[in-house]
Every structure is written in C-alpha cells, then in structure tokens.
C-alpha cells in the first residue's frame, strides 16, 4: 500500500487506505488544530519520533474500551480505595503532558511527545477539546492521562505514573466521567497487555469508524471539565 504525502491542505486520504500491516496512512502536513481535529474525526492520529516527519496512522484492528466493558480487578479496587489519591480534571494539563513525555516506560526509549506535539495538544486544551485526568497525592501531581474529546468519545493519548497505581486511578476517573456523560467508547489506539486487563479490546477498523460516526453525532463537551 502507498504512503500518502500530505500538503498544506488539512485533508487526509480515507482511513481504509492505510497500510494493512501496520496502519501507516500518510506522512507530512502539520499539527494545526484544524488538521488534528479532522484526523481524529476520520479515525486517524499522529505518532512519530523526534527528528522524523509527522506520521499519521489508522491501524486495523483498533484498540478501544467500550465504557460498559471496563473491568477493575478486586486487587486494584482495594488498593485504590485505600490510597490517599485526590482526583482532578483539567487543572494541570501541561504538567500531565510533560509527565507523559518525561516518565520512562518499560521497553521504550525516549518519547514521541515532541515539543511540537505538546504545543499542539495544549492548543486543543485551550479550545476545550483536550483534557487531562490527574492523580494528586500530598499536594503533588503523581500521575495522570490526557487525550482529545469529540462528540461522545475520548481519544486517549498517553498516561504516566510517578507512584504505583496513579495512572490506574486516572483511568478509573476517566471511565466514571465517560459513563456519567454517556460516552460511547475510549480510543486506545493499540492494544497492550496493560490495557487488556481493564477490558480494552480490538475491533476492526470498519467497526471502529462506524462507532466513531455515531459518537460524533452527539455534541462535544467543548469546555473545561474541571467542574463537570
């Protein structure tokens, strides 16, 4: 399958034309607000390493968490119940993105969250379209996650923990919020064993795009989520 080269116009080839093996669809373009929002609305997301051109992906299958399928083990439930975590939303978005970029991960070297990526998502946050779920302990930010929301779906981008289970707490808060707000699903892009334990599963790109189309028919909660 060919990899499409994008120009200055914020348009994409159809997602089903992505490489069948790895989901790579296009290269180039920019991280403008208009282009990012169009990408997410069409089942596409950016992911690339520092120094590389911007790469755009639409994998098949796609990892999603259907909100009602979320599962938390009894062990994790007991731990989180005892932990002295305080949960907030949208109070420290830039710090959450920075934490995701700087916190080392197993089996990964470096980060894909470049300064340009961080700036682009901060712009979406200021527009009320990107949000953070934050775990605090003793007055300090110790974990969290962030992503983009359109319609009634949440596109998770990254998470981090500085103490045990802090990112799990943020995920639990996200799922609770998604249930209250009648979200259809949470997009996780690629399936990992860590995510699978919570009920994240793979669906075909075709099913994903169908679910996305339905979720986008609902109004976007385009504002800060601090008090929702």
C-alpha positions, -999 to 999 in steps of 0.1 A, spaced: 0 0 0 13 35 -8 20 60 20 4 93 11 23 126 13 2 155 28 4 191 16 -7 223 33 -44 215 29 -58 198 61 -72 168 43 -64 131 45 -69 101 23 -96 77 35 -85 57 66 -91 23 49 -62 31 26 -37 27 55 -11 1 53 -27 -32 61 3 -44 82 10 -15 105 -17 11 99 5 38 85 -15 61 62 3 93 55 34 114 61 38 152 64 14 180 69 14 199 102 -2 197 137 -26 226 133 -59 225 152 -79 221 121 -58 191 108 -58 173 142 -95 176 146 -101 163 111 -77 135 117 -95 123 149 -129 127 133 -118 104 105 -101 77 127 -65 89 122 -39 100 147 -3 113 146 26 93 161 62 99 153 97 101 168 117 133 173 136 142 141 112 123 119 84 137 97 49 136 111 34 102 106 -4 96 105 -19 62 115 -52 43 113 -45 7 125 -67 -23 118 -76 -37 143 -81 -7 167 -79 -9 205 -109 6 222 -125 5 257 -163 2 254 -173 21 285 -196 -5 299 -169 -32 295 -144 -16 318 -130 -41 344 -110 -34 375 -97 -63 395 -106 -67 431 -69 -62 440 -67 -29 422 -100 -18 436 -89 -25 471 -56 -7 466 -72 24 450 -98 25 478 -70 27 504 -47 51 485 -49 87 495 -53 99 459 -71 131 451 -85 133 416 -88 164 394 -95 172 358 -81 199 336 -62 216 364 -27 208 352 -30 198 316 5 210 305 21 192 335 4 160 326 16 161 291 51 169 304 49 140 328 39 116 300 68 129 279 95 126 307 85 95 326 104 64 314 85 34 302 94 -3 301 106 -14 267 106 21 253 134 45 246 128 83 245 94 98 238 72 105 209 57 136 226 79 162 209 77 199 219 56 205 188 32 177 198 29 191 233 22 226 220 -5 213 196 -24 195 224 -21 225 247 -38 245 219 -66 219 218 -69 221 256 -72 259 255 -100 253 229 -118 230 253 -111 199 232 -82 182 250 -84 172 286 -64 158 315 -73 134 343 -50 139 372 -39 120 402 -26 140 432 -11 129 464 1 152 493 -4 182 470 17 168 442 8 156 407 18 119 408 1 106 377 -25 111 350 -35 108 314 -46 131 286 -64 130 253 -88 146 229 -126 145 230 -151 149 201 -187 141 203 -192 113 228 -158 96 225 -124 102 241 -92 96 222 -66 86 249 -31 98 240 -7 89 269 -5 83 307 21 83 334 27 73 370 53 85 395 39 63 422 22 29 420 -13 28 405 -15 66 399 -23 61 362 -49 34 371 -66 59 393 -68 84 364 -82 58 341 -109 49 367 -118 86 369 -120 89 331 -143 58 329 -165 72 356 -167 105 338 -174 88 305 -202 68 320 -219 99 335 -215 117 302 -228 89 281 -196 84 261 -197 56 236 -160 45 239 -125 54 248 -100 50 219 -67 34 230 -51 31 195 -30 -1 201 -37 -30 224 -12 -37 252 -13 -64 280 -16 -35 305 -47 -21 288 -62 -55 282 -66 -62 319 -92 -33 320 -114 -46 293 -97 -29 263 -102 -50 232 -96 -48 195 -122 -42 169 -119 -39 131 -113 -5 116 -146 -8 99 -164 -13 132 -144 15 148 -153 40 121 -190 30 124 -189 36 162 -170 68 157 -195 81 132 -223 75 158 -204 91 186 -197 122 166 -234 129 161 -235 139 197 -225 174 208 -189 179 220 -184 190 256 -163 219 244 -151 235 277 -131 228 308 -141 196 325 -130 208 360 -165 211 373 -184 186 352 
